[in-house]
């Protein structure tokens, strides 16, 4: 029987047996994922880590736990969304950065990019390194600007750019990547000062560039801050929340950087009048933000000693906030979140309402998955129950290679 027949038959039976409310329970609320019983290891509880996602894998780097003698986790984990298995990825050249809290992290092609970060005690040992982890060769590679002589260009208005000038060693900054493979990094802290730096790094040209703004063009620039979130939408780099010692930033006005012009803009936000709640999110830091379609989903965070469990949506086309009817199971900060292209949102770790680090992994479908995805989940569940989820069985069913790759948990031996 072909995969089309298998998926359609199982899929429709699977859907027909459940009403709309059961779909809400399955896909419309946060669900805690229990680890696979046969799994040998999984990440320890932690905070300050970072996470990114493909359509089938989560990648988690770094973290810290005060309850275990201030241990730092300079390790990279991979989670398979299909098999529900964690695997610690090898560090073949033993170059994983020890400054592994409050880094910036993202995926680029088949590589993970890490910038900055701090060790413990925080702010004493910071990193200014830009590192790439190859998911093909399982090793870390430092990305550098091979030219050490800086060159500054000034515009008539007073704005300037400096080629080959790298950022300060820092942590808590935000980072995004543009379609032309250029990293953009903003703000952060050295532990003793909050910096207002804006830098780019072109991954193909391998060069840093810093930007400074004249009095006129700095009016819309966000204040220096740390543990804010950065989101790229269309051609704008949005900055959300964060803090300095004396202030935690709110959400009535959102700053963005126009990537094409490299100029800051300021947006006034309002509440979605149809949500029945005219309030805006409270100021916060240590939160998470992910982008799905035209909405930013913001989860948790804190202000002073108050943790949040609320979920907010910011429509970037209308700049209106809406409080989601779903809340996270508990108040959380210093967690990490990532979303797949199908709208499957994952949240891992953080500090809970009892002020303890956790290793919980939660999943939330931001909208019901497609029939194809639901059918694939039904096939996987059925085969797992019969201990028959393997490549041979899937091939006999006519499953395409793109699905076969989803159950691959193998990694080469360290070497």
Buried (B, 14 or more C-beta within 10 A) or exposed (E): EEBEEBBBEBBBEBBEEEEEEEBEEBBBBBBEBEBBEEEEEBBBBBBBBBBBBBEBBBBBBBBBBEEEEEBBBBBBBBBBBBBBBBBBBBBBEEBBBEBBBBBBBBBEEEBBBBBBBBBBEBBEBBBEBBBBBBBEBBBBBEBBBEEEEBEEEEEEEEBBBBBBBBBBBBBBBBBBBBEEEBBBBBBBBBBEEBBBBBBBBBBEEEBBBBBBBBEEBEEBBBBBBBBBBBBBBEEBBBBBBBBBEEEBBBBEEBBBBBBEEBBBBEBEBEBBEEBEEEEBBBBBBBBBBBBBEEBBBBBBBBBEEEBBBBBBBBBBEEBBBBBBEBBBBBBBBBBBBBBBEBBBBBBBBBBBEEEEBBBBBBBBBBEBBEBBBBBBBBBBEBBBEEEEBEEEEBEEBEBEEEBEEBBEBEEEEEE
